[in-house]
C-alpha cells in the first residue's frame, strides 16, 4: 500500500492512512481477512462503503464494473426459475442474498417470484449500498430485511452474485499444531 501523496486527501489516500494505522495498532501486521474487511467495508472509505458509484453502470460512464442484473432483467428472470424450484423443494418462502449490490437482482427476483417469497433477507455490510437497495426495493419493503451478520441458522434459498471475491475470509488457519 504505497502512498506517494499524489492522491492528496482523496478517499484512497485516507483509506491507506486508516489501514496503516490499523496495522500499527495491531503490532505490525493484520490477517488477510481483517485487511480485506478494512479495504472493502470501512465506513465512508472502503470500496463498497463509500458514497461514490463504483459499479452498477457501464464502465464507459465511469464505474469500475457492471454485473449481469444491471444489464438486463433476463438474468434475474432466469435465476428466478431456479430459485422457485429450490423454494418449492425446501418448503421455504425465504430468500437470502449476500452482497446485494444495487438491489437490481433482488428487484428482479421479487418481481418475478411474487408471493412465492414472503421474506427476502439481505446480508450486506455497506451502508451506502443499503441505501441504494432500499430505494430500489421500496415497492417490496414489506418483504425485505437487512442483516449485518449471519444468524445461527437459516431456512431458505441462499444466493450471491459477484460476491465471493468481496468476502473477507481467512485463507489459512493454524490451530497450534497444523495449518488448515
C-alpha positions as CSV (number, residue, x, y, z in Angstrom):
1,X,0.0,0.0,0.0
2,X,2.2,2.7,-1.3
3,X,1.0,6.3,-1.0
4,X,3.3,8.8,-2.6
5,X,1.0,11.7,-1.6
6,X,-0.2,12.4,-5.1
7,X,-3.7,11.5,-4.1
8,X,-3.8,14.3,-1.6
9,X,-6.8,13.9,0.7
10,X,-8.7,11.6,-1.7
11,X,-10.7,8.7,-0.3
12,X,-8.0,6.2,-1.4
13,X,-5.3,8.2,0.5
14,X,-7.5,8.4,3.6
15,X,-8.2,4.7,3.4
16,X,-4.4,4.0,3.1
17,X,-3.8,6.1,6.2
18,X,-6.6,4.3,8.1
19,X,-5.3,0.8,7.2
20,X,-1.7,1.8,8.0
21,X,-2.8,3.0,11.4
22,X,-4.7,-0.3,12.0
23,X,-1.5,-2.2,11.1
24,X,0.5,-0.2,13.5
25,X,-2.1,-0.6,16.3
26,X,-2.2,-4.4,15.6
27,X,1.6,-4.7,16.2
28,X,2.8,-4.5,12.6
29,X,0.6,-6.9,10.7
30,X,-3.1,-7.7,10.0
31,X,-4.5,-11.1,9.0
32,X,-5.8,-11.1,5.4
33,X,-9.5,-11.1,6.4
34,X,-9.1,-8.0,8.6
35,X,-7.2,-6.2,5.9
36,X,-9.8,-7.1,3.3
37,X,-12.6,-6.0,5.6
38,X,-11.0,-2.7,6.1
39,X,-10.2,-2.1,2.4
40,X,-13.7,-3.0,1.3
41,X,-16.0,-2.0,4.2
42,X,-14.5,0.8,6.3
43,X,-17.5,3.2,6.7
44,X,-17.1,6.1,4.2
45,X,-13.8,4.9,2.9
46,X,-13.9,1.2,1.9
47,X,-14.6,0.3,-1.8
48,X,-18.1,-0.9,-1.1
49,X,-18.8,1.6,1.7
50,X,-18.1,5.0,0.2
51,X,-20.8,7.0,-1.4
52,X,-19.5,7.0,-5.0
53,X,-21.0,4.7,-7.5
54,X,-18.1,2.4,-8.3
55,X,-20.3,-0.2,-10.1
56,X,-23.7,-0.7,-11.5
57,X,-23.3,1.4,-14.6
58,X,-21.4,0.6,-17.7
59,X,-17.6,1.3,-17.4
60,X,-17.9,4.0,-20.1
61,X,-19.9,6.0,-17.5
62,X,-17.0,5.9,-15.0
63,X,-17.9,2.9,-13.0
64,X,-15.5,0.1,-12.4
65,X,-17.7,-2.8,-13.5
66,X,-21.3,-3.8,-14.2
67,X,-23.0,-7.1,-13.3
68,X,-25.5,-9.1,-15.4
69,X,-28.6,-7.9,-13.4
70,X,-27.7,-4.3,-14.2
71,X,-27.5,-5.1,-18.0
72,X,-30.8,-6.8,-18.4
73,X,-33.7,-8.2,-16.3
74,X,-33.3,-11.5,-18.1
75,X,-30.6,-12.7,-15.7
76,X,-32.9,-12.2,-12.7
77,X,-35.8,-13.8,-14.5
78,X,-33.8,-16.9,-15.5
79,X,-32.4,-17.2,-11.9
80,X,-35.9,-16.9,-10.5
81,X,-36.9,-20.1,-12.2
82,X,-34.2,-22.0,-10.3
83,X,-34.9,-20.1,-7.1
84,X,-38.6,-21.1,-7.4
85,X,-37.7,-24.7,-7.8
86,X,-35.4,-24.5,-4.7
87,X,-38.0,-22.8,-2.7
88,X,-40.5,-25.5,-3.6
89,X,-38.0,-28.3,-2.8
90,X,-37.1,-26.8,0.5
91,X,-40.6,-25.9,1.6
92,X,-39.4,-22.3,2.3
93,X,-40.6,-18.9,1.3
94,X,-37.4,-17.1,2.2
95,X,-34.5,-15.9,0.0
96,X,-31.2,-14.8,1.5
97,X,-29.0,-12.7,-0.7
98,X,-25.4,-12.0,0.2
99,X,-23.9,-8.7,-1.1
100,X,-27.0,-7.4,-3.0
101,X,-25.1,-4.5,-4.6
102,X,-27.5,-2.0,-6.1
103,X,-30.5,-4.3,-5.4
104,X,-31.1,-4.9,-9.1
105,X,-31.1,-8.7,-8.8
106,X,-33.3,-8.6,-5.7
107,X,-35.8,-6.5,-7.5
108,X,-35.9,-8.9,-10.5
109,X,-36.3,-11.9,-8.2
110,X,-39.0,-10.3,-6.1
111,X,-40.9,-9.1,-9.2
112,X,-40.7,-12.5,-10.8
113,X,-41.3,-14.7,-7.8
114,X,-44.2,-12.7,-6.4
115,X,-46.0,-14.3,-3.5
116,X,-43.6,-17.4,-3.6
117,X,-41.3,-15.2,-1.4
118,X,-42.5,-13.8,1.9
119,X,-39.1,-12.8,3.3
120,X,-36.1,-11.5,1.4
121,X,-33.2,-11.1,3.6
122,X,-30.1,-9.2,2.5
123,X,-26.7,-9.6,4.3
124,X,-24.7,-6.5,3.3
125,X,-22.2,-4.6,5.3
126,X,-22.3,-1.4,3.3
127,X,-24.5,1.4,4.5
128,X,-24.3,3.3,1.2
129,X,-25.3,0.2,-0.8
130,X,-28.2,-0.5,1.7
131,X,-29.5,3.0,0.9
132,X,-29.4,2.2,-2.8
133,X,-31.1,-1.1,-2.2
134,X,-33.8,0.5,0.0
135,X,-34.6,3.0,-2.8
136,X,-34.7,0.4,-5.5
137,X,-36.7,-2.2,-3.4
138,X,-39.2,0.3,-1.9
139,X,-42.1,-1.5,-3.6
140,X,-41.2,-4.7,-1.8
141,X,-40.2,-3.0,1.5
142,X,-42.7,-5.2,3.5
143,X,-40.7,-8.3,2.5
144,X,-37.1,-7.1,2.7
145,X,-34.9,-7.1,5.8
146,X,-31.2,-6.2,6.1
147,X,-28.8,-8.0,8.4
148,X,-25.2,-7.3,9.4
149,X,-24.3,-10.9,10.4
150,X,-25.5,-14.4,9.7
151,X,-27.9,-15.9,12.1
152,X,-27.1,-19.2,13.9
153,X,-29.4,-21.0,11.4
154,X,-31.4,-20.1,8.4
155,X,-34.0,-21.8,6.2
156,X,-34.4,-20.7,2.7
157,X,-32.6,-20.3,-0.6
158,X,-29.2,-18.5,-0.5
159,X,-28.0,-16.6,-3.5
160,X,-24.9,-14.4,-4.1
161,X,-24.0,-12.8,-7.4
162,X,-20.5,-11.4,-7.8
163,X,-19.9,-11.6,-4.0
164,X,-17.4,-14.3,-3.2
165,X,-14.5,-12.1,-4.1
166,X,-15.8,-9.4,-1.8
167,X,-16.0,-11.5,1.4
168,X,-13.2,-11.1,3.9
169,X,-12.2,-14.6,4.5
170,X,-9.3,-16.4,6.3
171,X,-7.2,-18.1,3.8
172,X,-5.2,-20.0,6.3
173,X,-5.8,-21.1,9.9
174,X,-3.2,-22.5,12.3
175,X,-4.7,-24.4,15.2
176,X,-1.4,-24.6,17.1
177,X,-0.2,-27.8,15.5
178,X,-1.2,-27.7,11.9
179,X,-2.4,-25.3,9.1
180,X,-5.9,-25.6,7.6
